[in-house]
C-alpha cells in the first residue's frame, strides 16, 4: 500500500525511527533484567522488522492531516501505538490459529519452538512453552501501545481521547476474535461471519486509526461518525479480501499461510457462501476435509475448487465491491479538501486490490 502521498516521506521516516528507537530502548532495559528477557524483546523487534507496511500509523497521520492537524511530530508516537497494537493482535491470532510463521518467517511461537528444542523434548510441552512466551510478547505490545500514548507530547485531553479509542478497538476486536474462534466448532449458521469481520478487523485496523487521527486534529462528532462508517465499510472489504488471500493467495507475497484457514475450519463469509451452495455430494467432500488439521495438499485444493464452483469466490468478490461502494458514499460526506479526498481513495484501492 503506497502511503507517500498520504503521510509524506518525512512522516514515514518519523514512524520508522520512533519504532526502531522504541525496540532498541526496550531491548536494553530487558537485558538489565535478564539476557533471556532481552532475547524475547529482540525476537519481537526482529519480527516487527520482517514485514508489515505500517498501514495503521500512516492512516492515523493521514486522518490527522486531513482534518487540519499540524503537529505531526507530536502525533507520531500515538500513531505508532496502533502498530504495536496490531503486532500484539497478530501474535495472539497466530497462537489461536496454531500458525508458526508470519511475514514468511518464524513468528514468536515458531522462534521459541526452535529455541526450546534443545531443552524440552516433548513436543506438546515445547509448544505450550513456546506459546506461553508468545502470549507474554503479545501482552507486552498492548502495554507498550498504551505507554507510547501516555508518554506522547500531546495534551492530556488528547491522550485520554486516544486511549479511549484504543480501548474500544481492543474491546471490539476481542469480541470478533472470540466469535471467529468459536465459529470453527459452533453449529453452522449460529455465528454471523460479517459480524466477525466488522469487529475483528474493521474496528482496530481502520476505525481506530481513523478516529484517533481525526480526534487529535479536532474533527467534530458528525465527521467522526461519518468516518466510523467509512472505516467499517472499508474494513469489511479489506477483511473479505484477506479471506480470499487466506485461501487463494500467494504465500511468497502475503507472508502468511494459504492453507491454515481451511485446516483450522475458519468460518469466513467465503466459507459460509460455499456451504450455502454445496450439493449433497459436494458437502460430503467438503466436510470430510474442512477443519482437518492434517489435510494434505490435494485435499486443500479440492476445497478451493468447491469454493470456486459453488460461486462463493465470485460472491465474495461482489461483496467486496459492494462494501467499497458504501465506503465511497461515506467518503463523499466527509469535509475533505481535494488532496485528502484523493488520499482516502488511494487507501480504498490499496486495501482491496492486493495481489491474490
Helices and strands as residue ranges (DSSP letters): H 4-33, H 35-50, H 55-66, H 72-97, E 101-102, E 105-106, H 108-116, H 123-150, H 156-182, H 193-197, I 198-207, H 208-217, H 221-248, H 251-254, H 260-264, H 269-276, H 280-289, H 297-309, H 312-332, H 338-352
